[in-house]
Amino acid sequence: MLLSIVLFFLIAGFGDVIDYQSNFSYVQHVLSMDTTFQAPSLMNRATKNPTVHHLFYWIIVAWEFIAASLCLVGSIVLIKHRKLPSFHSVKSLGLIGLTVGFLLYIFAFITVGGEWFAKWNGQEKSHIFITMIGIVLIFLAMPENDNANKF
């Protein structure tokens, strides 16, 4: 399951790099607030600065690759310890990677993009990703019982 999250973040990150303009334009619209309901009380939050748009975009891309890297290293460590009594004690990198990815969608997309910049159309996808990552996070965080590693 952790490796599937690695693949998810790698595809997302590479997609952001390879298809830069279409994915960047989403961030640009969010930060500019040009596709929102234009409420005057909220529009002071908008930024039209292209440098800020690119900075936010590259922060998201880096965040995806950091989450992928932590989950990948965590997966490798878990695979190496899969039949050892130390299996549960080496879950930390995987848990950190999942938490980093979880926070990307909670903070960057739901809180900043959805609430601060009033961009609602990214929240549904973010909820799907939060749920997917959260399920793996909970599953990995569960303590192992004595019979779990006998297969």
C-alpha positions, -999 to 999 in steps of 0.1 A, spaced: 0 0 0 28 24 8 44 17 -26 11 27 -43 13 60 -25 49 64 -38 36 58 -73 8 83 -68 31 111 -57 57 103 -84 31 104 -111 16 136 -97 51 153 -94 63 142 -128 29 153 -143 34 187 -128 68 190 -143 60 175 -177 27 192 -182 39 224 -165 16 250 -181 -18 233 -176 -11 223 -140 5 257 -133 -25 275 -146 -46 259 -119 -23 273 -92 -23 307 -111 -61 308 -111 -63 298 -74 -39 325 -63 -53 352 -86 -88 343 -75 -100 351 -111 -124 322 -113 -141 328 -79 -173 346 -71 -153 379 -68 -165 388 -34 -149 422 -26 -144 412 11 -122 382 -1 -104 397 -32 -78 414 -11 -63 379 -6 -56 375 -43 -21 378 -57 -14 385 -94 23 382 -90 37 356 -114 68 350 -93 46 341 -63 25 318 -86 57 299 -97 70 298 -62 38 282 -49 37 258 -78 73 246 -72 66 243 -35 38 219 -43 59 199 -68 88 197 -43 63 187 -16 50 158 -38 86 146 -45 96 148 -8 65 127 2 73 102 -26 109 100 -15 101 95 22 75 69 14 99 51 -10 127 49 15 102 38 41 89 11 18 124 -2 12 131 -3 49 98 -21 56 105 -47 28 139 -54 43 124 -59 78 92 -76 68 99 -109 86 119 -94 115 106 -86 149 118 -50 143 92 -45 115 69 -22 136 98 -1 149 110 8 114 77 22 101 87 58 110 99 69 75 68 56 58 46 72 84 65 105 80 61 103 42 24 97 45 20 125 69 39 149 46 16 139 18 -15 141 39 -5 176 50 0 187 14 -37 181 6 -50 193 40 -29 224 41 -20 235 6 -52 224 -12 -80 225 13 -68 252 37 -49 276 15 -64 269 -19 -99 261 -9 -105 283 22 -81 312 19 -83 317 -18 -119 304 -21 -112 279 -48 -138 251 -42 -133 229 -73 -100 214 -60 -114 203 -27 -133 172 -39 -102 157 -54 -82 167 -24 -107 148 -1 -102 117 -22 -64 120 -19 -67 127 19 -89 96 23 -66 74 3 -34 86 21 -52 85 55 -63 49 51 -27 38 44 -15 60 72 -39 44 97 -31 9 84 6 14 86 4 30 121 -15 0 135 6 -22 158 16 -56 145 3 -87 163 26 -117 168 10 -137 140 11 -110 113 46 -117 100 44 -155 97 36 -155 59 
